[in-house]
Amino acid sequence: MEMAYLKQQDSVRLYYFAASDYQDGDLDIWIDTIREYDTSGQTGENGVTDWKLPSEAQDFSADMLTAEDGYWILSQSNGTAQMKLPLLSNQPVWNGKVAADLTTEEADAYAAAQRRDIMTNVGVVFDLSERAEQETYALLDLDGDGTAEKLLLRSRMAQAVNEVDHSPLDQYIFAVNTMRGETRTAQNLGNSIYAFTPDGRQILLALMRRDEFGQCESFLFSYENGELQEVGSFAQDIREIWVENGQIITTQSYDYILQRENLRIIYRIGSDGRLAEIPTDRYDLPEQAALHGLNKDLEVCRTPDAGSERFTINADHGVYFLYLDAGRQWLCVETENGVTGWLKLADYTAEEAWATFNDLIPNGG
């Protein structure tokens, strides 16, 4: 089994606010720059690169700076405002040049090398992102013909008004060799383009977003007839997948009325080119599940069928949560003396869950 991981430079980058014209002894410092320190020392003078903030960012009362999902994120400590700026690219990628300075021949060679790396490292997730102020792009030989395709990720607003868009890529265009394409929607989309192969034959591209709770969703795309086709999505960071025998193995947080679990959910690309979940008889819950105490007698079904025989588990007995059925609609429980039964999750409201079990936080808290 190969574990997917993110290809990255062997360096650590530190970011902090600075003043471009600071002199020792200055009392009044105007913060107008983000300073990047690259421990590999490969870029800038002694590994230091300064990025001048646009005027609207200089006026922003920023209390905190983080670098995440392809952005510099300026946030106020009270959480009332946030600004995202692209984490601009400055790393040499080929012949000592940054991507923006490559000749056509160099771009083709670089794109072909990227393809070879991906195709020979099954399951490895590569971050291909080259970030400019108005777009994020990647150079990759998608079809194996030796020439570079340019993948373009742009804010719809930035494309329309030809200026930097400081809002998240909630409405975006993801296309090949063109600035036009279908407008897509994804709240809090990251500013990164990923690629991997699940089988050594096909390249899949990926974008990723985080919701307001920090949960990830990854969107997969294939390249067909000169265009990108969205093939599906799953609720996990693309960089944390596993790949085995062409299968994409994920661990996803799953909320149901009783509590939150991490489920192992497996996908493949089907014969129709779409992402498809591979059916399973059940979804196992943690092996070391706690014994959940009962506040009252628990009526359960003998099998995951509303028409099956019903029986009662006495409140004196706690139950373990074993697994969910294939449809994730029924929960199998087991008493400490080995008696098993099934609960239909749709029968429980949050109030009923609280009334029945004495140690749960319904809906995962």
N, C-alpha and C positions, 0 to 999 in steps of 0.2 A: 504494500500500500504506500502510495506517495502522499505526503502531506503538502498541500499547497502553501506557498509562502510568497512574500513580496520581494522581488528583486530590488536591491537598493545599493547605493554606494556604501563602502565601508568607512563611514564618517558620521559624526554627530553634528547637528546644526543647532546653534543657539540663536535666539532672536531677542532683541530688546530695543526699547526706544532710545534714541540719541538725538543730539542737536548737531547738525552738519557744520555749524560755525562756532562750536563751543571752544572757548579759550579758558585755560586755568584761571580761576579766580572769579569767573562770571557768576553773578548772583541771580540774574534773570535769564533763565534758559528756556528757549522756545523749542519744543519738541516737534521736529518736522521730518524725522527719518526713522526707518526701521533698519537696524544694523544686524546683519547675518554673519555669524562666525562659523566657518566650516572647519572642523578639526582635521580634515584631510589635507588642508592647505592647498587644494588644487585650483581654487578660483580666487580672483581678487588679490590684493596685496596682503600676503601673509594669511590668506584664507578669509579676509574680511571684505564684505560687500555691503554698501549702503544703498538703501532703496528710499528715494524721496517720496514722502507722502503727498497725495494730491491735497489741494487747499481745503476741501471739505472734510478730509480726514484730520488735518492739522487742527481744525476748529472743533473736532469731536472730543468731548471730555472723556477720554479713555482711561479707565482705571486698571485694565487688565489686557494683556496681549497673549494670544495663543496661536499656534500653527496647527491646523487640523483640516483634513479632507481637501487639501489643495488651496487653502485660504490662510491669510493672516486674519484673525478675528479680533476686532477691537470691541470690548464689552465694558459697560458700566457696571460697577459692583452691585447696584440695586436691581440689575436685570431689566431695566426699562428700555435700553437701547443697545443695538449691536450693529456693527458694520463689518462687512466681509470684503477683503481685497485679495486679488489673485496672488498666490505665492509664486512670483515670477521665476522663470528658469534662467540659470546662468551656468549650468554644468556643461563642459565639453562632452560631446557624444561621439565624434568621429574626426580623426586627423587633427585632434586638438581644437576643434571648432565647436561652437554651440550650434544647435540645430538650425537656428535662423540664418546662419552664415554659410551653410552647406551649398555647394554647387549642385546642379541637377544630378551629375554623375555621383557625387558623394552621397546625396540623399538616397539615391537608388541603392548604393552599396550598403549604407546604414540600414535602410529598410529591409533589405534582403538578409542582413545579419540578424536583425531583430526577429525575422520570421524563423531563421534557423534555430535561434535560442529557444523560442517558444515551442516549436515543433519537436525538438529533441529533449525537452524537459516537461513531460506530460504532467499536468496538474499544477505546475508552478504558475502562480499569478504574477504577471509582470505589470508594473506601473510604467506606462509609455508616455506619460504626460509631459508636454512642453507647454509652458504657460506664458502667454503674452498678456498685455493689458486688456485686450478686447476679446480674446478667445483662448481656449486650450486646444492643442492639436497633438497629433501623433503621426509619425512617419513609419509605415509598416507595409511590407509587400503582402497584401492580403490574398492574392490569387496565385502567387508563385511564379509570376512572369518576369521577375527580376527588376521591376520598376516600383517606385514608391507610390502608395496611395496615401493621401493626406486626410486623416480623420479629424473632423472639426467639431468641437463642442462650443456652442455660443449661446449667450443669453439672447432670447428673442428681442428684448428691449435694446440691448447693445447693438444688435444687428440693425434694428430699425432706425435708431438715432445716431449711430456711428460715434458713440462715446462710451466710456467705461461705465459699466453697470455695477453699482455697489450693493445691490440686493442679491440674495441667493438666486441660483438658477432654477427658480420655481417653474418658469416657462422657458424651455430651451429647445435648441435645434442641434441634432447630432447627425452628421452627414459625411459623405466622402467626396472630396475634391470639389466641393461647392459650398457657397455661403447660404444656399437656400435649402429648405427641406421642411418636413413635417414638424409643426410645433407640438412638443410634448410637455406634459406637466408632471412634476415630481417635487413635492415640498422639501426644501432643504437639500437639494441635490449637491453632492460633492463635486469639486472641481478637478476630478481625476479621471483618466481613461485607462482601464485595465484590459489585459488580454491573457488568455490561456488556451490550451488545447486539452480536451478531456480524453482524447484517444490517439493523438499523434497524426491525425488526418485533417481535422477541422479546427480552425481558430474561432473562438468565441470572444467577443468584446463585452465589457461590462462597465456600467456606471453604478454609483451607489448613493443612497440618501440616508439621512438619520431623521427620525421623527422627533417630536418634542420631548420624548422620554429617553432618547438616546438609542432606540432600537434601529437596527439597520435593515434596509431593503436593497437588494442587488438586482439590477435589470440586465438581462443578457441579450446580445444582438449577434446575428450572423451576417455574413456578407454574401449577397446573392444578386447576380445580374447587375453589378455595379452600384448596388444600393444596400443600405443597412436595414435589416428586418428585425424588429424586436420579437424575441422568441419566448419570453416569459420572465418571471422574477421569483425570488424567494427571500424570506425574512432572515437573512444573515449577512454579515460582513463578507464580501467576496474573498477577502484575504484569509479567511478562516475555514474555507472549504477543504474537504479531502477528495481525492480522486482515486478510483480503483476500478479497473476493467471498464472504463468508459462511463462509470457512474459518478455522479456528483453528490457527495455525502455532506449533509449539513446538520448542524445542531441548532434547533430553533426554539426560542422561548414561546411557550404555548399557554395562554390564559384560558381557564374555564371556570365555571361557577364556584368550584371548591378551592382551587389554588393554581399556582403557576408551576409549570414543569418545563424541562428542557427535553425536547423530543428529537430523536435521530430520524431525519426525513431524507430520503434518497431520490435523486432525479436522474434522468437521462434525456438526451435529445432523441425524440421519436422519429419514426420514418417520415412523418410530415414536417420535420424540421423544427418542431415546437418542443419547448421544455415540458417534460411530463413527469409527474411523481410516480415512482415505482410502487405498485400496490404492496401492502404488507398485511399480514393477518392481525397484527396488533402493534401497539407502540408501548414499549417497556418504559416504566417509570423507574426512578432511582432504586438500585438493589437494596440499599440500606435505608429503606423508607421507615419513617417513624410509625409507631403504633398510635393511631388516632383514637382518642377516647370519645365515647358516645354520651350524649346528654339524655337520650331517649332510645327506645327500641328502634331498630333500623329494618325496614321492609326492603327486601331485595328480590331480584328475579334469578331463577336457576341458570338461565342463559341470556345473552344479550338480545332478548326478544320480549316485547311488551306482553305477548300472549303466553309466555312460558310460565311454569309454576312459580308462585311467590312463596317466600317464607320469611321469618323474622329472626334477626340477630338480636339477642338480648342486650340491653344497655350495659350489662356487667362486662361485656366483651368489647375490647377495642378492635379496630380493623386496620390492616395494612392496605395501602393503595398499590396494586400490582401493575396494571397496564390498562391502556385504552384500547377499544376495538378498532377495526380497520377504518371505520368511518369517523372515529374520534367522537362518538355520540354516547358511548357506554363506558363505565369505569368498573373494572373487576376489583373487588375487595376480598380480603381474606382475614379471618379471625386468627388469634394466636394459636388456636388448636386445629387450624388447617381447613376450616369450612369456607368455601368461596361462594360469592354471589355477585350479581351485577346491578349497578345503579344507572338509571337513565339520567344523564346530566341535565337534560331539558326540563326534568321534573323539579329541579331545585332553583329557587330564587336565592339571592344573597341572604335574605332573612332566614329562610329555611335552612341554609347551610350553617349559619351561626347557631340556630336553635338545635341542630342535630349533632354537630361536632364541636368539641370544646377547645380545640387548639388550632383552628384555621383562621386565615385572613382571606375571605372570599375574593375572587377575581385577582389573586396574586398580590393583594394589598394595594 
